[in-house]
Amino acid sequence: MSFRAITATLLLRDEYIGTLALVPAWPQQCLVVAIAVSVRGDDGRAAKVRDRFAREVFPFLERTSSRPPPDLY
C-alpha cells in the first residue's frame, strides 16, 4: 500500500510519499513496517527511493521470534 502525507506546523510544511507492508507474525497479530520519504520538490526521486525500499527490503522481512511481543499497541 502506498500513501502520500503532508505535515504542517507554524513554521514548516513538508510532503512525504511512502509505503507499508503487513506481515503475518503470530496468531491474530501482524507486523507493520513502513517507510516515508520526503518529497522535497522531486516526486520522481522520492518514488524511486520508496519503490526500491519496497522491492529490496519488504520481500526479506521475517519473524525472528516464536513468541509475540509482551506489549500490544
DABELZI-V949383 format. One record per residue. N is the residue number from 0. PSI is psi in whole degrees, -180 to 180 (none if undefined). OMEGA is omega in radians with two decimals (none if undefined). Layout:
n-><N/N>
psi-><PSI/PSI>
omega-><OMEGA/OMEGA>
This chain:
n-><0/1/2/3/4/5/6/7/8/9/10/11/12/13/14/15/16/17/18/19/20/21/22/23/24/25/26/27/28/29/30/31/32/33/34/35/36/37/38/39/40/41/42/43/44/45/46/47/48/49/50/51/52/53/54/55/56/57/58/59/60/61/62/63/64/65/66/67/68/69/70/71/72>
psi-><131/155/163/134/149/130/145/133/-175/-31/-17/141/129/154/140/151/148/-177/160/159/142/123/120/130/-55/168/127/21/149/163/132/125/132/157/140/132/129/131/-45/42/3/85/-39/-45/-46/-40/-38/-42/-48/-48/-38/-42/-47/-39/-38/-15/-50/-42/-17/6/136/154/133/1/140/-14/140/160/150/-28/132/140/none>
omega-><3.10/3.14/3.04/-3.11/3.09/3.04/-3.13/3.01/3.11/-3.05/-2.97/3.02/-3.12/-3.11/-3.11/2.89/-3.07/3.10/3.10/3.11/3.05/-3.09/3.06/-3.05/-3.12/3.12/3.12/3.12/3.06/3.11/3.11/3.10/-3.08/3.01/3.04/-3.09/3.11/-3.10/3.13/3.06/-3.11/-3.13/-3.10/3.13/-3.13/3.12/3.11/3.11/3.12/-3.10/3.12/3.10/-3.13/-3.09/-3.01/-3.10/-3.05/-3.11/-3.08/3.09/3.11/3.10/-3.13/3.13/3.10/-3.14/3.08/3.11/-3.10/-3.11/3.11/-3.11/none>
